[in-house]
Amino acid sequence: MQHWKAYTIAFLNDTNPSPLMLKAYFNSAFSQAVPAPQAAQFPTRFWITVFIGFSMLALAVMWSRWGGTVEDSLAYFNTARFFRGEIPATELRAPFPYRILVPSLAAFFPGDVRNNFALLNWLAVSAAAFAIALSAARIGMDKSRALLAGGLLILSVPTFWYAPYLLTDPGSVCARAFFVLGVLSGQPWLAAIAGLVGTLIREENILLLVWLVAMRRIALLPGIAALGAAGLCLVSIRWYLIPGLPSYTWVPHFAVVLAALADVRSLASIAAAIGVVFPLALLGWRKAPPVLAPLKSLILLMALPPLYAALCVRVDGRAVWGLYPMLIPFAISYLHQRSTASK
């Protein structure tokens, strides 16, 4: 906070502030004096090539199931149709209309809604892999491990199975990836924006902002403002944007748990999502470098919504997939430690 006051005085006294002064002021207004780790420096051309490569790889993985549907897809499809004025709000089913950002964008762009969902999800997966690779570089990984970090997201069963569908989960994974990037790079403003956008994609992402404030990774006033803005967005959806939207509550039922234990498809989906990333992350958990320590509490917090949902409704591998942006840094750290120890 003292840094913020000092930069504010200097900023007000400078009639022609330089770009560096503007950047310093902006960062100090959000920062809680959390130092950024030493990052591996790669040229801009490398990162441009990486994003293009990730985009092509994601397209190859998603193409065969482009625009498909699963159980929740109809609810998101109807939400998009509502934004196009094709159906009334009475046909919407909570909680899916609270997740407005991806359906509204799919409705805004011309053409078939299913194709628009797949296109948006492709961009989200590509951007998420890019952010995860940047995060790996920010914690000191070399080029090969930064590429591997993004590849672990794209070359996974959930990306193949769910990303091409009419779902909002890829957008949520993308927002979480940029949130983690903001945390690991010491840029709380990026984490705040990612948390706010993530809340508009899936309502449980408001917990990202709760964590950001509670763990003092952001200055108090900007953090409270971001959290309040996210809460206001959810209230506005319920009472203003979609008037008459029914409320919903998830109540645990023992019968749901028993049914889940007998649901072979759901269990297989979860097992496939656990795949490679989860075991590697567990192996890297105990000896993770200090820069990854904050992510431990974040993972535990973000695991609570799917764990609670499993007591109330049917869940699948998407519950694990949503944790990938936080788990992959631990997995890459473990692989780096193994490689270093073997030399």
Buried (B, 14 or more C-beta within 10 A) or exposed (E): EEBBEEBEEEBEEEEEBEEEBEEBBBBBBBBBEBEEBEBBEBEEEBBEEBBEBBBEBBBEBBEEBBBBBBEBBEBBBBBBBBBEEEBEBEEBBBBBBBBBBBBBBBBEEEEEBBEBBBBBBBBBBBBBBBBBBBBBBBBBBBBEBBBBBBBBBBBBBBBBBBBBBBBBBBBBBBBBBBBBBBBBBBBBBBBBBBBBBBBBBBBBBBBBBBBBBEBEBBBEEBBEBBBEBBEEBBEEBBEEBBEEBEEEEEEEEEEBEEEBEEBEEBBEBBEBBBBEBBEBBBBBBEEBBEBBEBBEEBBEBBBEBBEBBBBBEBBBBBBBBBBBBBBBBBBBBBBBBEEEEEE
